[in-house]
Amino acid sequence: MIKPPSRWRSGARFGHPIVLNRGRLQLEVRLPVGSSEGKYRLRVSDKFGKVRKTVASTACTEDGITRLKVVLDNPTYPG
C-alpha cells in the first residue's frame, strides 16, 4: 500500500522515493482526505525521474477512504 501524506497534492514530490519490486504488483493508494472519486493516472519513474510506466485507474470511496487500486505488470526497467 502507498499512502501519500495528507498535505500531498498534484505535482508535489515525496521527500523519499518509494521503491517498488519488479514483477506483478497490486497496489492500493489511499488518497488524501476529501479526494474525489474518479479517474486518476499513476506514473512510475526511475531514479532519474524518467517516467517508465503510466497506469490509469478509477478511485472509489469506501468507509470514508478514497482508494485507487492499480496493477503494475512486470515493470522491468533499469532502476
Distance bins in CASP14 RR format, pairs under 12 A and 6 or more apart:
PFRMAT RR
TARGET T0000
AUTHOR 0000-0000-0000
RMODE 2
METHOD distances of the structure
MODEL  1
1 18 0 0 0 0 0 1 0 0 0 0 0
1 20 0 0 0 0 0 1 0 0 0 0 0
1 25 0 0 0 0 0 1 0 0 0 0 0
1 26 0 0 0 0 1 0 0 0 0 0 0
1 27 1 0 0 1 0 0 0 0 0 0 0
1 28 1 0 1 0 0 0 0 0 0 0 0
1 29 1 0 0 1 0 0 0 0 0 0 0
1 30 1 0 0 1 0 0 0 0 0 0 0
1 31 0 0 0 0 0 1 0 0 0 0 0
1 65 0 0 0 0 0 1 0 0 0 0 0
1 67 0 0 0 0 1 0 0 0 0 0 0
1 68 0 0 0 0 0 1 0 0 0 0 0
1 69 0 0 0 0 0 1 0 0 0 0 0
1 70 0 0 0 0 0 1 0 0 0 0 0
2 8 0 0 0 0 0 1 0 0 0 0 0
2 14 0 0 0 0 1 0 0 0 0 0 0
2 17 0 0 0 0 0 1 0 0 0 0 0
2 18 1 0 1 0 0 0 0 0 0 0 0
2 19 0 0 0 0 0 1 0 0 0 0 0
2 20 0 0 0 0 1 0 0 0 0 0 0
2 25 0 0 0 0 0 1 0 0 0 0 0
2 26 0 0 0 0 0 1 0 0 0 0 0
2 27 1 0 0 1 0 0 0 0 0 0 0
2 28 1 0 0 1 0 0 0 0 0 0 0
2 29 1 0 1 0 0 0 0 0 0 0 0
2 30 1 0 0 1 0 0 0 0 0 0 0
2 31 0 0 0 0 0 1 0 0 0 0 0
2 42 0 0 0 0 1 0 0 0 0 0 0
2 44 0 0 0 0 0 1 0 0 0 0 0
2 67 0 0 0 0 0 1 0 0 0 0 0
2 68 0 0 0 0 1 0 0 0 0 0 0
2 69 0 0 0 0 0 1 0 0 0 0 0
2 70 0 0 0 0 1 0 0 0 0 0 0
2 72 0 0 0 0 0 1 0 0 0 0 0
3 14 0 0 0 0 0 1 0 0 0 0 0
3 18 0 0 0 0 1 0 0 0 0 0 0
3 27 0 0 0 0 0 1 0 0 0 0 0
3 28 0 0 0 0 1 0 0 0 0 0 0
3 29 1 0 0 1 0 0 0 0 0 0 0
3 30 1 0 1 0 0 0 0 0 0 0 0
3 31 0 0 0 0 1 0 0 0 0 0 0
3 32 0 0 0 0 1 0 0 0 0 0 0
3 33 0 0 0 0 0 1 0 0 0 0 0
3 65 0 0 0 0 1 0 0 0 0 0 0
3 66 0 0 0 0 0 1 0 0 0 0 0
3 67 0 0 0 0 0 1 0 0 0 0 0
3 68 0 0 0 0 0 1 0 0 0 0 0
4 10 0 0 0 0 0 1 0 0 0 0 0
4 11 0 0 0 0 0 1 0 0 0 0 0
4 12 0 0 0 0 1 0 0 0 0 0 0
4 13 0 0 0 0 0 1 0 0 0 0 0
4 14 1 0 0 1 0 0 0 0 0 0 0
4 15 0 0 0 0 0 1 0 0 0 0 0
4 18 0 0 0 0 1 0 0 0 0 0 0
4 29 1 0 0 1 0 0 0 0 0 0 0
4 30 1 0 0 1 0 0 0 0 0 0 0
4 31 1 0 0 1 0 0 0 0 0 0 0
4 32 1 0 0 1 0 0 0 0 0 0 0
4 33 0 0 0 0 0 1 0 0 0 0 0
4 35 0 0 0 0 1 0 0 0 0 0 0
4 40 0 0 0 0 0 1 0 0 0 0 0
4 42 0 0 0 0 0 1 0 0 0 0 0
4 66 0 0 0 0 0 1 0 0 0 0 0
4 68 0 0 0 0 0 1 0 0 0 0 0
5 12 0 0 0 0 1 0 0 0 0 0 0
5 13 0 0 0 0 0 1 0 0 0 0 0
5 14 1 0 0 1 0 0 0 0 0 0 0
5 15 0 0 0 0 1 0 0 0 0 0 0
5 16 0 0 0 0 0 1 0 0 0 0 0
5 18 0 0 0 0 0 1 0 0 0 0 0
5 30 0 0 0 0 0 1 0 0 0 0 0
5 31 0 0 0 0 0 1 0 0 0 0 0
5 32 1 0 0 1 0 0 0 0 0 0 0
5 33 0 0 0 0 0 1 0 0 0 0 0
6 12 0 0 0 0 0 1 0 0 0 0 0
6 30 0 0 0 0 0 1 0 0 0 0 0
6 31 0 0 0 0 1 0 0 0 0 0 0
6 32 1 0 1 0 0 0 0 0 0 0 0
6 33 1 0 0 1 0 0 0 0 0 0 0
6 34 0 0 0 0 1 0 0 0 0 0 0
6 35 0 0 0 0 0 1 0 0 0 0 0
7 13 0 0 0 0 0 1 0 0 0 0 0
7 14 0 0 0 0 0 1 0 0 0 0 0
7 15 0 0 0 0 0 1 0 0 0 0 0
7 32 1 0 0 1 0 0 0 0 0 0 0
7 33 0 0 0 0 0 1 0 0 0 0 0
8 14 1 0 0 1 0 0 0 0 0 0 0
8 15 0 0 0 0 0 1 0 0 0 0 0
8 18 0 0 0 0 0 1 0 0 0 0 0
8 29 0 0 0 0 0 1 0 0 0 0 0
8 30 0 0 0 0 0 1 0 0 0 0 0
8 31 0 0 0 0 1 0 0 0 0 0 0
8 32 1 0 0 1 0 0 0 0 0 0 0
8 33 0 0 0 0 0 1 0 0 0 0 0
8 35 0 0 0 0 0 1 0 0 0 0 0
9 31 0 0 0 0 0 1 0 0 0 0 0
9 32 1 0 0 1 0 0 0 0 0 0 0
9 34 0 0 0 0 0 1 0 0 0 0 0
9 35 0 0 0 0 1 0 0 0 0 0 0
10 31 0 0 0 0 0 1 0 0 0 0 0
10 32 0 0 0 0 0 1 0 0 0 0 0
10 35 0 0 0 0 0 1 0 0 0 0 0
10 36 0 0 0 0 0 1 0 0 0 0 0
10 40 0 0 0 0 1 0 0 0 0 0 0
10 41 0 0 0 0 0 1 0 0 0 0 0
10 42 0 0 0 0 0 1 0 0 0 0 0
10 43 0 0 0 0 0 1 0 0 0 0 0
11 43 0 0 0 0 0 1 0 0 0 0 0
12 32 0 0 0 0 0 1 0 0 0 0 0
13 43 0 0 0 0 0 1 0 0 0 0 0
13 45 0 0 0 0 0 1 0 0 0 0 0
13 49 0 0 0 0 1 0 0 0 0 0 0
14 45 0 0 0 0 0 1 0 0 0 0 0
16 47 0 0 0 0 0 1 0 0 0 0 0
17 44 0 0 0 0 0 1 0 0 0 0 0
17 45 0 0 0 0 1 0 0 0 0 0 0
17 46 0 0 0 0 1 0 0 0 0 0 0
17 47 1 0 0 1 0 0 0 0 0 0 0
17 48 0 0 0 0 0 1 0 0 0 0 0
17 49 0 0 0 0 1 0 0 0 0 0 0
17 79 0 0 0 0 0 1 0 0 0 0 0
18 25 0 0 0 0 0 1 0 0 0 0 0
18 27 0 0 0 0 1 0 0 0 0 0 0
18 29 0 0 0 0 0 1 0 0 0 0 0
18 42 0 0 0 0 0 1 0 0 0 0 0
18 44 0 0 0 0 1 0 0 0 0 0 0
18 45 0 0 0 0 0 1 0 0 0 0 0
18 47 0 0 0 0 0 1 0 0 0 0 0
19 25 0 0 0 0 0 1 0 0 0 0 0
19 44 0 0 0 0 0 1 0 0 0 0 0
19 45 0 0 0 0 0 1 0 0 0 0 0
19 46 0 0 0 0 0 1 0 0 0 0 0
19 47 0 0 0 0 1 0 0 0 0 0 0
19 75 0 0 0 0 0 1 0 0 0 0 0
19 79 0 0 0 0 1 0 0 0 0 0 0
20 26 0 0 0 0 0 1 0 0 0 0 0
20 27 0 0 0 0 1 0 0 0 0 0 0
20 42 0 0 0 0 0 1 0 0 0 0 0
20 44 1 0 0 1 0 0 0 0 0 0 0
20 45 0 0 0 0 0 1 0 0 0 0 0
20 46 0 0 0 0 0 1 0 0 0 0 0
20 47 0 0 0 0 0 1 0 0 0 0 0
20 52 0 0 0 0 0 1 0 0 0 0 0
20 53 0 0 0 0 0 1 0 0 0 0 0
20 55 0 0 0 0 0 1 0 0 0 0 0
20 70 0 0 0 0 0 1 0 0 0 0 0
20 72 1 0 0 1 0 0 0 0 0 0 0
20 74 0 0 0 0 0 1 0 0 0 0 0
20 75 1 0 0 1 0 0 0 0 0 0 0
20 76 0 0 0 0 0 1 0 0 0 0 0
20 77 0 0 0 0 0 1 0 0 0 0 0
20 79 0 0 0 0 1 0 0 0 0 0 0
21 27 0 0 0 0 0 1 0 0 0 0 0
21 44 0 0 0 0 0 1 0 0 0 0 0
21 72 0 0 0 0 1 0 0 0 0 0 0
21 74 0 0 0 0 0 1 0 0 0 0 0
21 75 0 0 0 0 1 0 0 0 0 0 0
21 76 0 0 0 0 0 1 0 0 0 0 0
21 79 0 0 0 0 0 1 0 0 0 0 0
22 44 0 0 0 0 0 1 0 0 0 0 0
22 52 0 0 0 0 0 1 0 0 0 0 0
22 53 0 0 0 0 0 1 0 0 0 0 0
22 72 0 0 0 0 1 0 0 0 0 0 0
22 73 0 0 0 0 0 1 0 0 0 0 0
22 74 1 0 0 1 0 0 0 0 0 0 0
22 75 1 0 0 1 0 0 0 0 0 0 0
22 76 1 0 1 0 0 0 0 0 0 0 0
22 77 0 0 0 0 1 0 0 0 0 0 0
22 78 0 0 0 0 0 1 0 0 0 0 0
22 79 0 0 0 0 1 0 0 0 0 0 0
23 44 0 0 0 0 0 1 0 0 0 0 0
23 53 0 0 0 0 0 1 0 0 0 0 0
23 71 0 0 0 0 0 1 0 0 0 0 0
23 72 1 0 0 1 0 0 0 0 0 0 0
23 73 1 0 0 1 0 0 0 0 0 0 0
23 74 1 0 1 0 0 0 0 0 0 0 0
23 75 1 0 0 1 0 0 0 0 0 0 0
23 76 1 0 0 1 0 0 0 0 0 0 0
23 77 0 0 0 0 0 1 0 0 0 0 0
24 70 0 0 0 0 0 1 0 0 0 0 0
24 71 1 0 0 1 0 0 0 0 0 0 0
24 72 1 0 0 1 0 0 0 0 0 0 0
24 73 1 0 1 0 0 0 0 0 0 0 0
24 74 1 0 0 1 0 0 0 0 0 0 0
24 75 0 0 0 0 1 0 0 0 0 0 0
24 76 0 0 0 0 0 1 0 0 0 0 0
25 42 0 0 0 0 0 1 0 0 0 0 0
25 44 0 0 0 0 1 0 0 0 0 0 0
25 53 0 0 0 0 0 1 0 0 0 0 0
25 55 0 0 0 0 0 1 0 0 0 0 0
25 69 0 0 0 0 0 1 0 0 0 0 0
25 70 0 0 0 0 1 0 0 0 0 0 0
25 71 1 0 0 1 0 0 0 0 0 0 0
25 72 1 0 1 0 0 0 0 0 0 0 0
25 73 1 0 0 1 0 0 0 0 0 0 0
25 74 0 0 0 0 1 0 0 0 0 0 0
25 75 1 0 0 1 0 0 0 0 0 0 0
26 55 0 0 0 0 0 1 0 0 0 0 0
26 57 0 0 0 0 0 1 0 0 0 0 0
26 68 0 0 0 0 0 1 0 0 0 0 0
26 69 1 0 0 1 0 0 0 0 0 0 0
26 70 1 0 0 1 0 0 0 0 0 0 0
26 71 1 0 1 0 0 0 0 0 0 0 0
26 72 0 0 0 0 1 0 0 0 0 0 0
26 73 0 0 0 0 1 0 0 0 0 0 0
27 42 1 0 0 1 0 0 0 0 0 0 0
27 44 0 0 0 0 1 0 0 0 0 0 0
27 53 0 0 0 0 0 1 0 0 0 0 0
27 55 0 0 0 0 1 0 0 0 0 0 0
27 57 0 0 0 0 1 0 0 0 0 0 0
27 67 0 0 0 0 0 1 0 0 0 0 0
27 68 0 0 0 0 1 0 0 0 0 0 0
27 69 1 0 0 1 0 0 0 0 0 0 0
27 70 1 0 1 0 0 0 0 0 0 0 0
27 71 1 0 0 1 0 0 0 0 0 0 0
27 72 1 0 0 1 0 0 0 0 0 0 0
27 73 0 0 0 0 0 1 0 0 0 0 0
27 75 0 0 0 0 0 1 0 0 0 0 0
28 42 0 0 0 0 0 1 0 0 0 0 0
28 57 0 0 0 0 0 1 0 0 0 0 0
28 59 0 0 0 0 0 1 0 0 0 0 0
28 60 0 0 0 0 0 1 0 0 0 0 0
28 62 0 0 0 0 0 1 0 0 0 0 0
28 65 0 0 0 0 1 0 0 0 0 0 0
28 66 0 0 0 0 0 1 0 0 0 0 0
28 67 1 0 1 0 0 0 0 0 0 0 0
28 68 1 0 0 1 0 0 0 0 0 0 0
28 69 1 0 1 0 0 0 0 0 0 0 0
28 70 0 0 0 0 1 0 0 0 0 0 0
28 71 0 0 0 0 0 1 0 0 0 0 0
29 35 0 0 0 0 0 1 0 0 0 0 0
29 40 0 0 0 0 1 0 0 0 0 0 0
29 41 0 0 0 0 0 1 0 0 0 0 0
29 42 1 0 0 1 0 0 0 0 0 0 0
29 43 0 0 0 0 0 1 0 0 0 0 0
29 44 0 0 0 0 0 1 0 0 0 0 0
29 55 0 0 0 0 0 1 0 0 0 0 0
29 57 0 0 0 0 1 0 0 0 0 0 0
29 59 0 0 0 0 1 0 0 0 0 0 0
29 60 0 0 0 0 0 1 0 0 0 0 0
29 65 0 0 0 0 0 1 0 0 0 0 0
29 66 0 0 0 0 1 0 0 0 0 0 0
29 67 1 0 0 1 0 0 0 0 0 0 0
29 68 1 0 1 0 0 0 0 0 0 0 0
29 69 1 0 0 1 0 0 0 0 0 0 0
29 70 1 0 0 1 0 0 0 0 0 0 0
29 72 0 0 0 0 0 1 0 0 0 0 0
30 59 0 0 0 0 1 0 0 0 0 0 0
30 60 0 0 0 0 0 1 0 0 0 0 0
30 61 0 0 0 0 0 1 0 0 0 0 0
30 62 0 0 0 0 0 1 0 0 0 0 0
30 63 0 0 0 0 0 1 0 0 0 0 0
30 64 0 0 0 0 0 1 0 0 0 0 0
30 65 1 0 1 0 0 0 0 0 0 0 0
30 66 1 0 0 1 0 0 0 0 0 0 0
30 67 1 0 1 0 0 0 0 0 0 0 0
30 68 0 0 0 0 1 0 0 0 0 0 0
30 69 0 0 0 0 0 1 0 0 0 0 0
31 37 0 0 0 0 1 0 0 0 0 0 0
31 38 0 0 0 0 0 1 0 0 0 0 0
31 40 1 0 0 1 0 0 0 0 0 0 0
31 42 0 0 0 0 0 1 0 0 0 0 0
31 57 0 0 0 0 0 1 0 0 0 0 0
31 58 0 0 0 0 0 1 0 0 0 0 0
31 59 1 0 0 1 0 0 0 0 0 0 0
31 60 0 0 0 0 0 1 0 0 0 0 0
31 61 0 0 0 0 1 0 0 0 0 0 0
31 62 0 0 0 0 0 1 0 0 0 0 0
31 64 0 0 0 0 0 1 0 0 0 0 0
31 65 0 0 0 0 1 0 0 0 0 0 0
31 66 1 0 1 0 0 0 0 0 0 0 0
31 67 1 0 0 1 0 0 0 0 0 0 0
31 68 1 0 0 1 0 0 0 0 0 0 0
31 69 0 0 0 0 0 1 0 0 0 0 0
32 59 0 0 0 0 0 1 0 0 0 0 0
32 65 0 0 0 0 0 1 0 0 0 0 0
32 66 0 0 0 0 1 0 0 0 0 0 0
32 67 0 0 0 0 0 1 0 0 0 0 0
32 68 0 0 0 0 0 1 0 0 0 0 0
33 61 0 0 0 0 0 1 0 0 0 0 0
33 64 0 0 0 0 1 0 0 0 0 0 0
33 65 0 0 0 0 1 0 0 0 0 0 0
33 66 0 0 0 0 1 0 0 0 0 0 0
34 59 0 0 0 0 0 1 0 0 0 0 0
34 61 0 0 0 0 1 0 0 0 0 0 0
34 64 0 0 0 0 1 0 0 0 0 0 0
34 65 0 0 0 0 1 0 0 0 0 0 0
34 66 1 0 0 1 0 0 0 0 0 0 0
35 59 1 0 0 1 0 0 0 0 0 0 0
35 60 0 0 0 0 0 1 0 0 0 0 0
35 61 0 0 0 0 1 0 0 0 0 0 0
35 64 0 0 0 0 0 1 0 0 0 0 0
35 65 0 0 0 0 1 0 0 0 0 0 0
35 66 1 0 1 0 0 0 0 0 0 0 0
35 67 0 0 0 0 1 0 0 0 0 0 0
35 68 0 0 0 0 1 0 0 0 0 0 0
36 58 0 0 0 0 0 1 0 0 0 0 0
36 59 1 0 0 1 0 0 0 0 0 0 0
36 60 0 0 0 0 0 1 0 0 0 0 0
36 61 0 0 0 0 1 0 0 0 0 0 0
36 66 1 0 0 1 0 0 0 0 0 0 0
36 68 0 0 0 0 0 1 0 0 0 0 0
37 57 0 0 0 0 0 1 0 0 0 0 0
37 58 1 0 0 1 0 0 0 0 0 0 0
37 59 1 0 1 0 0 0 0 0 0 0 0
37 60 1 0 1 0 0 0 0 0 0 0 0
37 61 1 0 1 0 0 0 0 0 0 0 0
37 62 0 0 0 0 0 1 0 0 0 0 0
37 64 0 0 0 0 0 1 0 0 0 0 0
37 65 0 0 0 0 0 1 0 0 0 0 0
37 66 1 0 0 1 0 0 0 0 0 0 0
37 67 0 0 0 0 1 0 0 0 0 0 0
37 68 0 0 0 0 1 0 0 0 0 0 0
38 56 0 0 0 0 0 1 0 0 0 0 0
38 57 0 0 0 0 1 0 0 0 0 0 0
38 58 1 0 1 0 0 0 0 0 0 0 0
38 59 1 0 1 0 0 0 0 0 0 0 0
38 60 1 0 0 1 0 0 0 0 0 0 0
38 61 0 0 0 0 1 0 0 0 0 0 0
38 66 0 0 0 0 1 0 0 0 0 0 0
38 67 0 0 0 0 0 1 0 0 0 0 0
38 68 0 0 0 0 1 0 0 0 0 0 0
39 55 0 0 0 0 0 1 0 0 0 0 0
39 56 1 0 0 1 0 0 0 0 0 0 0
39 57 1 0 0 1 0 0 0 0 0 0 0
39 58 1 0 1 0 0 0 0 0 0 0 0
39 59 1 0 0 1 0 0 0 0 0 0 0
39 60 0 0 0 0 0 1 0 0 0 0 0
39 68 0 0 0 0 1 0 0 0 0 0 0
39 70 0 0 0 0 0 1 0 0 0 0 0
40 54 0 0 0 0 0 1 0 0 0 0 0
40 55 0 0 0 0 1 0 0 0 0 0 0
40 56 1 0 0 1 0 0 0 0 0 0 0
40 57 1 0 0 1 0 0 0 0 0 0 0
40 58 1 0 0 1 0 0 0 0 0 0 0
40 59 1 0 1 0 0 0 0 0 0 0 0
40 60 0 0 0 0 0 1 0 0 0 0 0
40 66 0 0 0 0 1 0 0 0 0 0 0
40 67 0 0 0 0 0 1 0 0 0 0 0
40 68 1 0 1 0 0 0 0 0 0 0 0
40 69 0 0 0 0 0 1 0 0 0 0 0
40 70 0 0 0 0 1 0 0 0 0 0 0
41 51 0 0 0 0 0 1 0 0 0 0 0
41 53 0 0 0 0 0 1 0 0 0 0 0
41 54 1 0 1 0 0 0 0 0 0 0 0
41 55 1 0 0 1 0 0 0 0 0 0 0
41 56 1 0 1 0 0 0 0 0 0 0 0
41 57 0 0 0 0 1 0 0 0 0 0 0
41 58 0 0 0 0 0 1 0 0 0 0 0
41 59 0 0 0 0 0 1 0 0 0 0 0
41 68 0 0 0 0 1 0 0 0 0 0 0
41 70 0 0 0 0 1 0 0 0 0 0 0
42 51 0 0 0 0 0 1 0 0 0 0 0
42 52 0 0 0 0 0 1 0 0 0 0 0
42 53 0 0 0 0 1 0 0 0 0 0 0
42 54 1 0 0 1 0 0 0 0 0 0 0
42 55 1 0 1 0 0 0 0 0 0 0 0
42 56 1 0 0 1 0 0 0 0 0 0 0
42 57 1 0 0 1 0 0 0 0 0 0 0
42 58 0 0 0 0 0 1 0 0 0 0 0
42 59 0 0 0 0 0 1 0 0 0 0 0
42 68 1 0 0 1 0 0 0 0 0 0 0
42 69 0 0 0 0 0 1 0 0 0 0 0
42 70 1 0 1 0 0 0 0 0 0 0 0
42 71 0 0 0 0 0 1 0 0 0 0 0
42 72 0 0 0 0 1 0 0 0 0 0 0
42 75 0 0 0 0 0 1 0 0 0 0 0
43 49 0 0 0 0 1 0 0 0 0 0 0
43 50 0 0 0 0 0 1 0 0 0 0 0
43 51 1 0 1 0 0 0 0 0 0 0 0
43 52 0 0 0 0 1 0 0 0 0 0 0
43 53 1 0 0 1 0 0 0 0 0 0 0
43 54 1 0 1 0 0 0 0 0 0 0 0
43 55 0 0 0 0 1 0 0 0 0 0 0
43 56 0 0 0 0 0 1 0 0 0 0 0
43 70 0 0 0 0 0 1 0 0 0 0 0
43 72 0 0 0 0 0 1 0 0 0 0 0
43 75 0 0 0 0 0 1 0 0 0 0 0
44 50 0 0 0 0 0 1 0 0 0 0 0
44 51 1 0 0 1 0 0 0 0 0 0 0
44 52 1 0 1 0 0 0 0 0 0 0 0
44 53 1 0 1 0 0 0 0 0 0 0 0
44 54 1 0 0 1 0 0 0 0 0 0 0
44 55 1 0 0 1 0 0 0 0 0 0 0
44 70 0 0 0 0 1 0 0 0 0 0 0
44 72 1 0 0 1 0 0 0 0 0 0 0
44 73 0 0 0 0 0 1 0 0 0 0 0
44 74 0 0 0 0 0 1 0 0 0 0 0
44 75 1 0 0 1 0 0 0 0 0 0 0
44 76 0 0 0 0 0 1 0 0 0 0 0
44 77 0 0 0 0 1 0 0 0 0 0 0
44 79 0 0 0 0 0 1 0 0 0 0 0
45 51 1 0 1 0 0 0 0 0 0 0 0
45 52 1 0 0 1 0 0 0 0 0 0 0
45 53 0 0 0 0 1 0 0 0 0 0 0
45 54 0 0 0 0 1 0 0 0 0 0 0
45 75 0 0 0 0 0 1 0 0 0 0 0
45 77 0 0 0 0 1 0 0 0 0 0 0
45 79 0 0 0 0 1 0 0 0 0 0 0
46 52 1 0 1 0 0 0 0 0 0 0 0
46 53 0 0 0 0 0 1 0 0 0 0 0
46 75 0 0 0 0 1 0 0 0 0 0 0
46 76 0 0 0 0 0 1 0 0 0 0 0
46 77 1 0 0 1 0 0 0 0 0 0 0
46 78 1 0 0 1 0 0 0 0 0 0 0
46 79 1 0 1 0 0 0 0 0 0 0 0
47 77 0 0 0 0 0 1 0 0 0 0 0
47 78 0 0 0 0 1 0 0 0 0 0 0
47 79 1 0 1 0 0 0 0 0 0 0 0
48 77 0 0 0 0 0 1 0 0 0 0 0
48 78 0 0 0 0 1 0 0 0 0 0 0
48 79 0 0 0 0 1 0 0 0 0 0 0
49 77 0 0 0 0 0 1 0 0 0 0 0
49 79 0 0 0 0 0 1 0 0 0 0 0
50 77 0 0 0 0 1 0 0 0 0 0 0
50 78 0 0 0 0 1 0 0 0 0 0 0
50 79 0 0 0 0 1 0 0 0 0 0 0
51 75 0 0 0 0 0 1 0 0 0 0 0
51 77 0 0 0 0 0 1 0 0 0 0 0
52 72 0 0 0 0 0 1 0 0 0 0 0
52 74 0 0 0 0 0 1 0 0 0 0 0
52 75 1 0 0 1 0 0 0 0 0 0 0
52 76 0 0 0 0 1 0 0 0 0 0 0
52 77 1 0 1 0 0 0 0 0 0 0 0
52 78 0 0 0 0 1 0 0 0 0 0 0
52 79 0 0 0 0 1 0 0 0 0 0 0
53 70 0 0 0 0 0 1 0 0 0 0 0
53 71 0 0 0 0 0 1 0 0 0 0 0
53 72 1 0 0 1 0 0 0 0 0 0 0
53 73 0 0 0 0 1 0 0 0 0 0 0
53 74 0 0 0 0 1 0 0 0 0 0 0
53 75 1 0 1 0 0 0 0 0 0 0 0
53 76 0 0 0 0 0 1 0 0 0 0 0
53 77 1 0 0 1 0 0 0 0 0 0 0
54 70 0 0 0 0 0 1 0 0 0 0 0
54 72 0 0 0 0 0 1 0 0 0 0 0
54 75 0 0 0 0 0 1 0 0 0 0 0
55 68 0 0 0 0 1 0 0 0 0 0 0
55 69 0 0 0 0 0 1 0 0 0 0 0
55 70 1 0 1 0 0 0 0 0 0 0 0
55 71 1 0 0 1 0 0 0 0 0 0 0
55 72 1 0 0 1 0 0 0 0 0 0 0
55 73 0 0 0 0 1 0 0 0 0 0 0
55 75 0 0 0 0 1 0 0 0 0 0 0
56 68 0 0 0 0 1 0 0 0 0 0 0
56 69 0 0 0 0 0 1 0 0 0 0 0
56 70 0 0 0 0 1 0 0 0 0 0 0
56 71 0 0 0 0 0 1 0 0 0 0 0
57 66 0 0 0 0 0 1 0 0 0 0 0
57 67 0 0 0 0 1 0 0 0 0 0 0
57 68 1 0 1 0 0 0 0 0 0 0 0
57 69 1 0 0 1 0 0 0 0 0 0 0
57 70 1 0 1 0 0 0 0 0 0 0 0
57 71 0 0 0 0 1 0 0 0 0 0 0
57 72 0 0 0 0 0 1 0 0 0 0 0
58 66 0 0 0 0 0 1 0 0 0 0 0
58 67 0 0 0 0 0 1 0 0 0 0 0
58 68 1 0 0 1 0 0 0 0 0 0 0
58 69 0 0 0 0 1 0 0 0 0 0 0
58 70 0 0 0 0 1 0 0 0 0 0 0
59 65 0 0 0 0 0 1 0 0 0 0 0
59 66 1 0 1 0 0 0 0 0 0 0 0
59 67 1 0 0 1 0 0 0 0 0 0 0
59 68 1 0 1 0 0 0 0 0 0 0 0
59 69 0 0 0 0 1 0 0 0 0 0 0
59 70 0 0 0 0 1 0 0 0 0 0 0
60 66 1 0 0 1 0 0 0 0 0 0 0
60 67 1 0 0 1 0 0 0 0 0 0 0
60 68 0 0 0 0 1 0 0 0 0 0 0
60 69 0 0 0 0 1 0 0 0 0 0 0
61 67 1 0 0 1 0 0 0 0 0 0 0
61 68 0 0 0 0 0 1 0 0 0 0 0
62 68 0 0 0 0 0 1 0 0 0 0 0
62 69 0 0 0 0 0 1 0 0 0 0 0
END
